[in-house]
Amino acid sequence: MPAKKVQEPRMADFRRFAQLQEMLRVSCTCVREFTRRRFDALAKEAPDLADDCKELKELQASNSLLDLGRHVHGIESLVQRIETKEKLRIIFIGPLKAGKSSLINLLLSSSLPNFEMLLPVDNKAATNCIWKVESSPERRGCVFWNDVLQKEWLLDDLHPEVLRTDMAHFLEEKFAREANPSGHGEICIQVPLDVFNPFGCHYSLVDTPGFTESEEYRRLVQRFLQDHSHIACMVCPLTEGTAVPERTQKMLELNSYSKTFWVLTRYDLAMTLKPGKKFKGMTKRQAADGLVSQFRREIGSSLARVFVHAGGLLQDPDDEANEVLQKHLPLDEAQSWLRDIQNYVKEIFMLQQQEQMVLGSQSRTAMHRMAELTDEYRKRLNSSQGSVAASDYYAQEMQAAVEDAAADLEREVRQEIETVRTDILQELCKRTGDEVNEEGGPGKWIRHKYIEKLLSKLVPKIETEMQTRLDSAMMRAQEKTFKVAMRLLKEAGLDASRAGGTTSHSEVMTPGTDHLRGRYPVESVAMLTVTALSMGPLAATQAGVAALGSLGLTASPLLLGGVVGAAVAGIALLGFGAKYALEAHPFWTRDTANKEVVAEIQRTNHWGILSQVASARGKSQLLSNAARFRYKFSELLLSNGASTEVLRSLFPDLSLLEKVKAKLYFCCRDIEEFLEAEALGERAYRDLSSCSLKIVQRDWLSIVDQTSAYVEENVRTDAVQGGILASLFALRTEALVRSRMLREARHTVTIFRRLFPDLILALVYDVSVDILLRFLEGKDAQVLVSRASFCNACLKQQDPKTPEVPLVVQIWYLCVVASFVPIAGESKGKLDVSTMDMLLDTVGLFVDVHVQDQPDWNSHLAIFNTKEQTEEVEKQQEMWHLYLTSCERFVEHLLESVCELLEALPAHDMDLNIVGQPTSEKKEEVLYYVVLFPQLFWVQLMHMVFGTVRFKMV
């Protein structure tokens, strides 16, 4: 795979994360509108429910619907929290004229064809106003000054480009930077997401005034920094003498609870400055890079990322001065810097949301609110508080059990971590030291090299040991909650199996052990035994699994998402290896080095952080089980003892409620699957090695099974190297095509192209599969002519020496296109001469590649002529034997290649009446023999090879 095409950041995990955020918002909004009885608004939010909403709208006047007014406030506050928390928030901090507004304008314009300016930008000092640009789910644009609406634009009445222009003109006139020199307010600009969408999710960008050393400014910025939901972007111009004033640096260190990164602006202007003495004799680009290095040193040893930005070049690349600068700084490189900033912001936003467990907490609250709605219907059915009181009682019992289990889990986590820190660590270090010593041999290690190697091997061992112990503790806590759930179900006299047979779509995942494979390369018997035993007798039988699943309860390990590895890596590597690299230790012992490593690791405070994180994650998973129990328990109470017909007659809106519940439930299930998704980084390499062997064995179905995890809806693949992931998708697609699983191949290729849009191989498979499916479904392939022509053009642009698409795949694709895609304006089945010419040329290239290494008698003769003279007869016999052996190997390899080609060209993937007939100009081409008479083709090849041999010998 071309490295440039597969190494770009994919951000697929972030796109799915943002999609789940939006799904949760829509689902909860539907619940809110249902409780409000605003069915028109519900239909607008969920068009698939429009028919049900229309029927209920007609019944609403008869007052036959249940009053749910007391539930409106709870679900409304949840929707408001979702809309607030789901936004990607960045606060831009920097000195006067640093380019903060220009950077925001460029970020907003990144999703547009051309640069457009929204915020006013001038060369005068900014006022004390806060400028905030926020996305809005509504189709309107608004400008507020201190929460007072100034003007509104409706997107339905305007084209997006017109709306952007009008808003920018209004802001320039009314809120020009010099127009309000005494202002201390806040200007809020709300725009629809489809007008400005730079991040693929809802956002809030805060532009602060240029910082000063005043106390007023400190309070202003501190208000945002102490809100840990904000990401702080420090903007520093390279054309100024200093990066950040000392007082501001201290304020950031003391008061910032945000993720922070730095952007060094005006790199393009820095290249126009006259180099100082320090950079004398350097090129413009080298001098600018020198300034960047100087600013990096001044920023200090902060772990925050530092980016470079060339805003002037991006805003007007056609300017005469900028065209000159592009000789030193290509426009593509400057654009890639802006993309790097966007990708990094997305990464830390998703990490921030996961650390705060925002999405999981919101989904649990939504399920609780839905359970309360279900209780309301049960209350009306019984005309008493009995069942609802029972539901509340059982929910409280379950909540108490979860809290007790969480407290026990926290205590066990601390104990397990302390055991690893004190006892296990020394044993692991000793065993690892023995391995390192055996690897290097006695007396071969330098002290700092030995310590570096020891740490590199010790960290994964600590991680595995810690994760195994934490998983066991989590399973024991879950077993306690499972037992309580089964007891409550029995006391209530309810049958859990009924929930599994309802049509509410409330499906759950049953416990399994597949989640272990991503973290442990080899699943030991001990690990699987711990997992099985810790689930207890409840999950030991099929009935137990079904009962747990019907209650919405799942058994899963304590998925820390790399927290253990990150903490241990931080313990072991932050400054420790560098310390010993700078010191000379001519006399040292391995035992002493091991003890110092253990002591250094034990002294760090990361153990306490790890304990807190593990306990919080474990409690979150237990609370999720409690929420699902409440949800399912309410559903069982409602449906137990009453037929569906009776329920529908009493509650006409129950059908719509079920559909809204299903929408919410599927969303919450996807959120949980995504948050607990298996880490595929290490597994991917093993899968690629295994599939590469299976493709030689032609075990296509095994390849399909092994790669199925990479195409699941809630999979997380950003941690997988691009080349490995692309190769896995290519192998999976080939296996699906060879197995005639074309619809699944279309699904795989869709994901393949979304992840790697520049790969020609993905395009070739995409077009081919669509053509074959349309042919099998009896649909006209005329609509695919333009796509096939574009794909042909891409294939022609490949480097013939190192083609991106294998020749066998190219031949198969061209056969498919020539067979089933008619020429525009011609009758079906007419020969496409252009595609056929490409096909014949590709087959000829395939033959040339495999024939070019045929044995050469002269080369053999030259080898023997350089040897010492021997008996003539012995010399001739040896020459003859070696030459025949070379010929046999060559023919064997050639026949294997031909067999591979024939296998890749099944008769059902082409029309032999078209591709089997060579054109009049190229009757000598071998395609005719390849497709129709493979035996004759082999005879031709062998005749050519052995004929050459006989001729040479004569």
N, C-alpha and C positions, 0 to 999 in steps of 0.2 A: 504494500500500500504506500502511495506517495506520502512521505512524512509531513509535508506542508498541509495536506488536505485532512489528515487525521489527528494532528496535534493541536488544532485550535480548541479553545475551551468550548465545551458543548452546552453546559448549563442546563442539561435536561432535568436534573433533580430540582433545580430552582423553578423551572417552568411547571413541573408537576406540583411543587409546593404552592406556587401562586394559584394554580388551577384549583387545588383543594381549598385554599382560602376562599376563593370566589364561590365554590360550590357550597361551602358551609354558610357563607353570607346569604346566598340565594335560598338555601333550605330553611334557614332561620327566619328570613324575611317572609317566606311562604307561611311558616307557622304563625308569625305575627299577623299577617293579613287574614289568616283563617280565624284567629281569635278576635280580630277586629270586625270580622264579617264583611270585609272589603274584598269581595270576590273579583271585581274588575281589576283591582291592583294585583291580586294573586295571579290572575290569568296573564297579566302583562309580565309578571316576574317569571312565570312558568307556563309558556304557551302550550305545553303538552297537557296541561290540566284545564284548558280553556272550555272544553265541552262540559265538564263537571261543574265548573264555575257558572256557566251560563244557566244550567238547570237550577242551581241553588239560588241564583239571583232572582229567578222567577218565584221561588218559594219564600224568599226573605220577607216579602210583604205580608205573608200570612202568619208571621210570628211563630212558625212551627219549629224554628231552629233553637238550639240550646244557647243560653246566654253565657258567654265565656269572658265577660268583661273583667272579671277579677284576675284573669291570667294575662291580661294585656301588658301590664306594667313589667312583670317579670321577663317576658320574652322581648319587650321593647328595650329594656336595659341591656339584655344580652346582645341584641343586634347592634346597639350603639357601641358596646365594648368591642365587638368584632370589627366594626367599621373603623374604630379608633386604633386598635392594636394591630390590625392587618396591614397598616400602611408602613411603607419603607420610609423612615424619617432621617433626613440628613440636615445637619446644621453646618453652614459654611462660615468659618471664622478666619479672619486675616486682616492685614493692615489696609490702610487707604489705598485705593487704586491697585489692589492686588489682582483683580480680574475675577472676583467671585461671581458677579452677575454674568459676566461673559461665559464663565464655566457652566453656570446653570442654564443659560440660553443654549449652549452647545449640547448639553445633556438632553434638554427637551427636544432639540432639533434632530437628535441622532436617529430617531425613527422616521424622519421625513426625508424626501428626496433632496431638498436643499436647506441651507441654513436659514432660520427665521428667528428674529429677535422678539422676545416677549417682554422681558424686563428692560426698562430704560437703562442705557449705559452712556455715561459721559466722562469727561476728564475732570469734573469737579468733585469735591469731597462729598461723600454720601451723608445723608442726614442721620438722625438718631432713630429712624423708623426701622421696624422689622418688616421685611418683605417675605411673604410665605406663598408658595405656589403648591396647590394641592389638587390631586385628582378627585373627581366626583363620579359616583355611580349614576348620577342623573344626567340627562341629555341637555344640559344647559351650562353656560358659563356665567360666573358671577364675580364681582369685585366688591369687597367689603373694606370699609375704613373704620377701625375700632368696632367691629361687629355690626356696623350699619351698612346696609346694602346701598351701593352707589349706582350700579348698572347691571342689567341682566341681558343675556343673549340666549335664545332658544336654538339649539342645534338643528331641530326639525325644520326651521325656517331658513337656515343658512348653510352654505357649503363649509366644511371644516376649514378650508384655507381662508375663506372670507371671515369666518369667526376669529381666527388667529390674528388676521390683519387688523380687524376692528378693535380687538382687545388691546393689542400692542399700541395702536394709535391713541386709544382712550387713556391708557396708562402714561404714555409719553406726555400727553397734554395736561392731564389732571394731577398726576403724581410725579412730575419731573423732579429729579433729585434736588435741584436748586430751588424748587418752588416752595418747599416747606422746611426752611432752615431750623425752625424751632420745634418741629414735630417730634413727639416721643411715642407715637402710636404704632399700630400694626396694620399693615395692608395685606389682606388675604385675597388671593386670586384662585378661584376654583374653576377647573376646566374638565370637561368630560374626558374619560380615559382614552377614548378612540381619537381624540384630537391631539393630545401629547401623551405618548406611551413609551418613555425611554427605558423602562425596566421590566415591562411585562407584568406589572402588578400595581396596585394603588400606592401612592407615594405622597410625601410632604417634604418640600425643599425649603429650608429657612435661610434667607440671606440676611446676615447681621451687618450692622455698620462697621466701618473700619475700626479696629480695636485701638484703644488708648490706654493710658495708665490710670484713668479715673476710677473711682470707686463705683460710680454709676454704671460704667460699662461692665465692670466685674460682676455686679449683681445681675445685669441684663443677660450676660452669657451664662452665668452660673445657673440661672433658672432652667436653661435648656440642658446643660451638661449634667445636672443632677437627675434629669429624667433619663433613666437608663435605656429607654426605647429609642433614643436618638443616636445616630452615628455622627461623630464629629469629623469634619473635613477641614484640616488646616491648610489654608491657601497662602502660599508664599511666593512673591515675584522674584525671579532670579536677577532682575535688574536693580534690586535694592541691596543695600549693604549688609543687612542682617535678616535672619529668618524670623525669629520670634523674640519680642522683648522678654527680658528675664522674669519680670513679674507675671507676665501672661503664662510663661512656661510653668512657674510654680503653681499658678491657679489651676492649670490643666492637670498637673500631677496630684494636687490635693483634692480637687473637687469633681474630677471627671469620672462618671460612672459609665461612660459611653465607650463604644469601640471607636478608635481614632485612626485616621490615616492622613497622609500629607500629599499635597499636590503642588509641585513647583511649576509655576506658570511663567509665561513669556520666554519660553526657550527660544522661540524664533527671533525675538528681539535681542536676546542675549548673544545670538550669533552675529548681530550687526554691530555690537559694541567693539571698541578698540581694545585688543587684548592688553592686559597689564604686564608688568615685568615678569610676574610669575608664569604667565602663559605665552611669553614672547616666543616667536618661531613656530607656534602651533597653527593649525588650520582653524577656521571658524567653528567647525563642529567640535574639534578637540578642545578649544577654549571654552565653549558652552558646556561640554561635559566636565571640564575642570571646575566650573562654577557649581555644577550639580554636586560633584564630590565634596566641594567646600561646604555647601549647605547641608549635606548629609552629616558631615562631621559636627556641624554646629547644632543640628537637631539632637544629636547625642546617640546614646546606645539604646534608644527606645525600640521596642519590638514592632512598632507600627510600621506599616508599609509606606514607601515613598514612591510617588509617581511623578512623571514629567508631562508637561502639557504645552502645546503650541497653538493657542487660541487664535491669534491673528492669522496664521496660515490657513486654519480650517474655515474661518469665517469668509475669507475672500482669497481663494487659491489662485484666481486668475489675475490678481493684482500684479503689476509689473515687478515690484520689489519682491513679492512672494514667489513669483516664478523664478527669480534668481536664487532665492533661498532654497527652492526645491532641488537645486543641484547638490546641495549639501544635506538636506533633510527631505527625503521623498514624502509626498503627500500620503501615500499608503501607510508609511510608518507613523506619521502624526495621527492618522485616523485610528491606527491600532492602539496607540497610547490611550485614546479616549475610550475605546472598547475595553481595555484592561481595567480602567477605573470602574466602568459599569459592571463588569464581571466580578470584580472584587467586592463592590458594594452588595451585589446579590448574594455572594457567598457569606459575607459576615452578617447580612440581614437574616438569612436562613439559619445560620448558626446561633444568632441572637434569639430568634424565635424558639429554637429547639432548647437552648439553655434555660429559657424562662418557661418552657412547656406551655406556650400560649395556645397553640392549636389544639393540643390534646385536652387541655383544661376547658376550652370553649366547647369542644365536642361533647365532653361529659356533661357540662351544664345544659347543653341543648337536649340531651337525652333525658335528663331529669325534668326539664320543662315539659317535654312530650309525655312523660309518664304522668305528670300532674294533670294534663289534659285528659288522658285516658281514664284517670281516676274520677274526673268530673262526669264522664259518661256512665261509669259504673254507679256512681252515686245516684244519678237520675234513674237508672234502671231498677235499683232496689228501693228507691224512695226512702232511703235511710242512710245513716252515716256508718253503718256497720262495716261494709266491705272497704270503704275508704279508710276507716280507722284501722282496719286490719292491715291494709296496704301500708299505711304510715308506720304501724307497729313493726311489721316485718322489715320495712326499709330501715328503721332505726336499729333493729337488731343486727341487720347486715352491716350497717355503717359502724356500729360499735365493734363488731367482729373485725372489720377491716382496720379500724384504728388500733385495736389490740395487736393484730398481726403486723401492722406497720411499726408499732413500738418494739415488738419482738425482733422484727427485721432490722431495725436501726441498731439494736443492741448486738445482734449477731454480726452485722456488717462491721461494726467497730472491732468486735472480737476477732473476726477473720482477718481484717486488715492488720491488726496488731500482731496476730500470729505470723503472718507473712513478713512483717517488718522486723520482728525480733528473732524468730526461730528459723523459718523457712528460708529467709534471705541468705543467711550464712551458708546453709546447705547448698542452695542453688549456686551461690557464688563459687563455692569450692568445686562443685561438679563442672561448672562452666570453665573455671580456671584450668582444670585437668584437660578439658577438651581443647582449649586454646593452646595449652602447652604441648599436647600431642600433635596438634596441627602444625605448630611452628618448629617443634623439636627443642630439646634442652639446649639452653645457651644461645638460642637464635633470636630471642625477643629483646628489643629495646623497651625500656620501662613504659614510655608514653604510648608506644605502639601496642604493647601488651594490654594496657588499660583501655585503649580505644577498642581493641578487638574484644576484650572481655565485656565491655559495656554493650557493644553491638549484639553480642550473643545473649547477654544476661537479661536485657530489657524484654525480649519476646517471652522468655521463660517466666519472668515475674508476671507479665501480662496474662499468660495462659493459666498460671497457678491462681492468680487473683480472680480471674474471670470464672474459673471452675468453682472456686469456693463461694463467690457471690451468687452464681447461678443456683447452687445448691441451697443457699439460704433463702433465695427468692422462691424456689419451688416449695420449700417447707412452709413459707408464709402463705403461698397460694393454696396449699393443701388445707390449711386451717380454714380459710374462707370457703373452700369448696364444701367442707364438711358442714359448716353452718348453713350454707345455701340448701343443701339437701335436707337438713333437719327442718328448716323453715318450710320448705316445699311440702314435706310430709305432714307437718303440723297443720298447714292450710288445707290439706286434703285435695291438692291440685295434682294434675297429671302433666308433667313437663313435656311428655311426648306430643301433647296436643298442639303446643306452640310450633313444633317443627312441621306439622301438617297444615297449618293455616296458610292463607294466601296473602299474608301481610308482607311477604318477601323479607322477613327478618331472619335471614340466614347468617350463620356464624361459622367460624373456622374451628375445626376440631384440633385437639392438641396433637402435636407431632414433634419430630426431632430434626426436621430438615434445616431448622434455623441454626443448628450447631455446625453445619458443614462449612459455612463461610468463615468461621472463626478458628476451627481446628482442622488443619490439613488432613489429619488422620483421626477418625473417630475411634478412640480407644474403647475397649469393652467396659472399662471402669467408668468412663464418662457417660456412656449410654446407660449403664446400670444406675448411676446416681440419678440421672434424669428420670428413668422409669420408676425407681423406688420412691423418689421424692414426690411424685404425683399421687402416690398412695393407692389404696384399694379402689378409690372412686374411678380412676382412669384405667384400672387394670382389666376391665371388661368392656365389651362393646356397648352394653347398656349404660355403663357409667359414663362413657364418652358421650353418648347420645344425650344423656340427662344433663350433663354439664354444658354441652353445646346448645341445647334447647333453652337453657337459662341465660345464654349470652356470655358464659364464662369460658375463658381460654387459659390454658397453662402455657406460659412462655418464660424464657430465662430473663435475667436482668440485663436487658440490652442497653449498654452504655455507649454504643456508637463510637468506640475508640477512646473514651474518656480514660480508661485504665492505661492504655498505651501512651496517651498524651501526657498523663500525670507522671508515669514512670520515666518516659523520655525526658520530661522536664527535670525530674529528679536527677537523672543520670548524666545529662549532657549539657545543661546550662552552665557553662563556664568551667566544668570540672575537667573535661578532657583538655581544654586549652591551657589550664593551669599547669598540668604535667607536661604538656608539649613544650612549654617555655623553660622548663627546669631541667638541669642535667643531673642524672642520678647514675653515676658509674657503678655503684655498688648497691644492689637491691635484691630482695628475695620475693618470690611469688606470693608466699603467705602474707608477707607484710603488705604488698600491694592489694591483695584481696581484702585484708582487714580494713585498709584505708578506704577502699571503694565502699564496703559495707557501711562503715561509720559515716562516710559522707552522705550516702543515700538515706540512712536512718535519721540524720540531723535535719533534713529538709522538712518543710511544713506542708508538702504536697499530700502527705498521708491524710491529714485532717480534711483537706479540700476533697480528696477522693472519697472519703467517708461520707461527707455531706452530699456530694453529687449522687453517690450510689443509693443512699437512703432516700433522697428526694425522688430519684427515678423509680425506685421500688414502690414507694408510697403512691406515686402517680399511677403506676400500673394496677395496684390494688384498688385504688379509687375508681379506675376505669371499669374494673370488674363489678364494683358496687353499683355504678351507674347503669351498666347493662342489666344487672339483676333487677334493679328497680323498674327499668323499662319493660322487661319481659314479664315480671311478676304482675304489673298492672295489666298487661295484655291478657295474661291468663285469668286474672280475676274478672275481667270484662267478658271474656268469651266463655267462661266455664258455666255450663248450665243453661245457656240461651242459644237458640239457633240463629243462623245468619239472617234468615228471613225476618225473625222477630226484631233483631237489632236494627236492620235496615228500615223497617216500618216505624220504629220508635225514633230513629235518628237518620233523617234523609241525608245528612252530610257525613255519615260515617264512611261511606265509600271514598269521599274526597279526603277525609282524615287519614284513611289507610294509605292512600297514595302519597300524601304529604309525609306521613311517617316513614314510608318506604324510601322516599327521596332522602330524608334526613338520615335514616339508618344506613343506607348504602354509602352516604357521604362520610359518616362517622367511622364506618368500617374501613373505608379506603384510607382515611386519615391515620387510623391505628396501624394498618398494614404498612403505610409509607413510613411512619415514625419508627416502626420496629423492623424495617426491611433489612434483609441480610446484607452484610458488607461483601461485595463481590470482587474487591481489588485483588486479593490473594487467590481466590478461587478461579478467576478468569484465566490466569496463566496455566493452571493445571488443566482446565477444560480445553484450552486451545491445544495443548500437547496431546491430550487424549483424543480429541476429535481429529487431529492430523493423522493419527494412527488408524482411526476408524475409517477415514476416507480412503485409505489404501485398501482396507478390507471391504470397502463398499457397504459398510454397515450404516445405511442412511437413517434408519429409524432410531438407532442409538444416538446418532448426532442430534436428531431432532429433540429427543428427550433430554439430552444433556444440556442443550442450549435454550431450553424453554424458559428458564429463569430470567433470561435477559430481555424477554419481550413481554413480561408481565406488566400490568397496568401501573402498579405502584413500586416497581423496581427502582433502585438507585444505582446508576452506572457511572456517575461522574468520576468515581475513584479509580475506574478501570482505565488503563493506558489506551489511548486512541487506536494505536495500531492493533493491539490485541482484540479490542472490542469490534473493530471493523472486520478483522479476519474471522471472528466468531460469527458475525452476521453473514458474511460471505459464505462460510461453510454451511450455516443453517439454511440459507436460501437455496444453495445448490442441492442440499439433501432433500428439501421440500419439493423442489422441481423434479428431481429424480424419482421421488416417491409419489408423484402426481398429486400432491396436496397443495393445489394451486391457490385455494382461498386463504389458507394459512400462510402460503408464500406471499400473497398480496399484503396481508397484515404485517408480516416480517419486513418486507421491502419498504412499506410505508414508514416504519420506525427507522429502518436503515437510512433512508433518504433524509428523514428529519434530523437524525444525528450527524450525518455526513453528507450535506447537500452538494458538495463539490465533487464527490466521487463519481466517476463515469461508470464504474462497475455497478453501483446501486441504480443508476439510471438505466443501464442495459437490462438488468433483471426486472426493473419496474415496467418498462415498455413491453418486454417479452411476456411477462406473466399476464398483463392486461390483454395483450393480443390473444393469447391462448384461451383465457377465460371467455372473452367475447366470442371466439370461434366455437367453444364448447356450448355456450349458452345460446348460440344461433343469432347473435347480434352483429350488426354491421360494423366492420372495423375501419370504415372510412374516416371516422372521427380521430383515429390514431395516426393518420398520415403525417400530420405536422410534427407530432412527437417522435415518430420514427425517423423523419428527416433530420430533426435536431440531433437525435441520438447518433445517426450515421455521421453527421458533421463532427460531433465530438470524437467519434472513433477515428476519423481521418486525421484529427489534430494530435493524436498520440505519437509519441516517439516510437518509430518502428523497432528500434533496438531494445527498448525497455518498455513495452506496452503495459499500461495499467490494467487492462482487461486481458486475461489469458486468451491465447489464440483459440483454444477449444471453445470457450464461452462465446467468443466473437463469431465463430463459424455457426454455432447453434443459434445465436440471436439472428444472424443474417438469414439463415434458413427459415426461421419462423417468420421474419418480416417479409421475405420474398414469397412465402407460401400464402400468407393470410391477409396481408395489407395491400389492397388494390391501389393502383396509380390513380391520382385524382382525375376524375372525368372519364375513366376507362371502365370497362366491364370487369366484373370480378374474375379473378383467375388469370388475367393478362400478366405476362412476364414483366417485372420491374427490372429493366436493363441496368439501371444504376446500382441497385442493391445486388443484382447478380454479379456485376463486375466486381464489386467489393468482396462478394463471397468467393469468387474464383481467385482473386488476388490474395485473400487471406488464406485460402487452402494452399495456394502456391507457396506462400510465405511459411506456412506450417511444414510443408514438405521440405522446403529449402533449409529450414532450421534443423530438421532431423537428418538431413542427408549431408549437411556440410562437413560432418566429422567422419565421413567414410574413410576406410583405410587407404593409405597411399603406398604403393609398392616402392616408389623412389625413396620415400622417407625410411622405410625398412632397410632398403639397400644401402643408404647412406650410413645408417647406424652400424651395419656390419662391416662396412669398409673402414671404419675407424678402429676396429678391433685388430688384435694381432692375427697374423696369418695362421690359419689352421688347415687341416685337410679339406680339400675342395668339396668332397662329398658330404662330410659332416656339416660344413657351412651351409650348403644348399638345403639339407634336410632341416636344419634349425631355422633357417629363414622361412622355409615353406610352412613349418609347423606354427611359428609365431604369427605369420601373416594370415593363415587360415583361422587361427584362434581369434584374431582381431576382427576378421570378417564375420565370424559367427556371432561374436558379441554385438557387433554393429547391427547385423540383421535382426538379432533377438530384440535389441532395444528399439529398432525401427518398427518391428511388428507390434511390440507392446504399445508404442505411441499410436499406431494405426488403430489398434483395438480400443484404446482409450477414446480416440476420436469417434469411432463407430458407436461406441457405447453412449457417447454424449449426443448422438443424433438419432433418437428413436423415431420410428416411422410416424407415430401419432403426433409428433411435434412439427411435421412438415408435410407439404404436398409434393410427392415424388414426381407427379406429372409436370411440375414446374421446375423444381430445383434439380431434378434428375436428368434434365436435358441440357447439355452444354450449348452455349451460343455458337452461331456459325463461325464466328471469328476465332473461337478458342476451343475447337473440338479436341485439340491435343491435351487439354487440361485434365487433371486427374480426378476432378470432382465427379465426373460421370462414373468412374470406377468406385469411388469412395461410397457413393450413395446406392447405386444399383447393383454393382458387381464387385463386392469387396474381395472375393476370391481372386478375380482377375487383377485387382489392384495389387494384391500381395504378389501375384505372379510377376506383374510388371516390375515391382520393386526388386524382387529377388533376381529376376532376369537382368535388370540393370546392374545390380551389385556384382553378381557372379560373372556376368558378361564382362564387366570391367576387370574382374580378377583374372579371368581366362585370357583376356586381351593382354594384360600386363605380363602374365607369365609367358605367353608366346613371344 
